[in-house]
């Protein structure tokens, strides 16, 4: 069923809401909300959609559930980042407009530039994390990912268990022999390949008979 | 003794009446034996050191205030505004669907999806509600993103603008009035009652001056909560009961001898000698709630 059709329906069922972008106030969000208000069980819940897109909230919830996260700083001050984390650092946006990517900074100039840009001229906070290993970015579909490393696979799996976001992209940092969750973002349509659609179909089959599929 | 953090942004101190109200919260908290500290955007890591968080900065799931609220909630603090209240109150689609589900007396409302913006749909809405109608973006606050439209062309213009941020918007029957009732509610009890008057010639409490970027605000007339009509209080409390048990400002209109809810706001304005004019104990009540 298409999202617009579902929003005008009163289907009482278990709803599987599949969307590449669950951004707040977009169709993917309203589908989950509508299902909840009808009293349906839905994947993903609207609260998780919001929380996953607010990185500091994602990290707090993930950390509470035992997923390894690095020490992070939520601030609008480059000075505070320098004094508490040093260099190099990875900077993620925490604002209503920027959903994709992160910046790295290895010196003062790069850091000021990154903070100014990602904080929208210091209007919002950014989330800074030390960059002491290799950053790995990958698609996570129903918690499954193509990365070989077992720890990274486990982060992807556990994060899906906590947030139930079927389609997303994760940023994980591998430091020595450990992996740490760093970031989350929606998937762009052009990033979805036929092999991803195959994984989605397999997962949907597992739900078939149990759920109405919206997407 | 409770340690209370109050999350504010610089703009909370721009209006002296709001600044005075914030000082009153601090004074009252300290008089009652609690700690009360203002907390700014970069102080989020201090949240675990507190017992309660009181948010005065503007709330929205996409704003910093939500991150503070949810973080504090995850650490087990008592929170005003709690994350669920922010989620419901900051999105009027969510809120009106809840009102519909629980049959809360409300302004007649329909929802419009992005795909439904077409001639027939607009005609149907005008036929049902008459002209003009009010278009409301889900993220409306302080009377912004609520506009009155009387023809299809302006309907389309406003709707397209609101659809940039949200795929669904609300359309409401236009119900002009000299004032909206504002009922402050805390934990299922009425905290204060006032009338938010419309400025002369305007239909909203806060309205843009013609040709200027600035806003003009109507007067606030306060009355003692026990002197407010019983039915008004009853409807306000019923509306809050489906949202949560925090601090809310309920806007209502009188219609046909009864009251209808315009909206329930989290993070309601509390200005010195305004909302608190007739019921000076609102500061104590909020602090006592936070202190647990």
Interface residues (C-beta under 8 A of the other chain):
Chain A: X4 X7 X8 X24 X25 X26 X27 X30 X33 X34 X37 X46 X47 X50 X51 X54 X56 X57 X60 X61 X64 X73 X74 X75 X76 X77 X80 X94 X95 X96 X124 X125
Chain B: X41 X42 X44 X45 X60 X61 X62 X63 X64 X66 X67 X70 X71 X74 X75 X83 X84 X87 X91 X93 X94 X97 X98 X101 X111 X113 X114 X115 X116 X138 X139 X165 X166 X167 X168
